[in-house]
Amino acid sequence: MYQYFNGLVIREGTEGVPADAVEALFKDAGWSRTTPNWQKEKFTLIFQNATWAFTVWDDEQMIAMVRVISDQVMAANIMDLVVRSDYRGRGIGQKLVALCVQKLPHGDWFAHTSSNNFPFYEKCGFEVKDISQNGTCAYYGYIQARKEGHRKP
């Protein structure tokens, strides 16, 4: 599936994500430095073993990505969400989180991240239980469903 967002293309899928583009995003985010050649396959395998993934493209350049691990029934975890530094602040990350939550709208969503990212996830509707701790942000779909009148209290 493809869709457009502010002149960019968002692709859904876990197949065919180029390892070198993932590695470049990880380096830009400071998550990776030098990866030995024998380990580079991990950048492909993380997508092949993910439940859902979205990548964002500006022409031939992958400029953002998110990958999710889920049981596809009750819970999902955002494993990696990264937007290239020169594209941040354009709503791309929020769009990716929204696309993820649409996959399991009444499920429980978690994002294990550092506390400096908590405000971003709060903007996306996630709750932060203890801001003093690095840990998990949560989006409880069943609570949101109750608020929207889809489930009884």
RATA-V685830 format. One record per backbone hydrogen bond with DSSP energy under -0.5 kcal/mol. NH is the residue of the N-H (numbers start at 1). CO is the residue of the C=O. If there is no record, write none. Layout:
BEGIN
NH|CO  NH|CO
END
This chain:
BEGIN
3|10  5|8  8|5  9|57  10|3  11|9  11|55  12|1  13|53  18|16  21|18  22|18  23|19  24|20  25|21  26|22  27|23  28|24  29|25  30|26  30|27  31|26  32|26  35|33  36|34  39|36  40|36  40|37  42|39  43|40  44|41  45|41  46|42  47|44  48|44  49|45  50|47  51|68  52|68  54|66  55|11  56|64  57|9  58|61  59|57  61|58  62|60  63|56  63|61  64|56  65|82  66|54  67|80  68|52  69|77  71|75  72|75  76|108  77|69  78|110  79|67  79|77  80|67  82|65  84|63  87|84  88|84  88|85  90|87  95|91  96|92  97|93  98|94  99|95  100|96  101|97  102|98  103|99  103|100  104|100  104|101  105|102  107|104  108|74  109|107  109|139  110|76  111|137  112|78  113|111  113|135  117|114  118|115  121|117  122|118  123|119  124|120  125|122  126|121  127|138  129|127  129|136  133|130  135|113  137|111  138|127  139|109  141|107  141|139  143|140  144|140  145|141  146|142  147|143  148|144  149|146  150|145  151|145
END
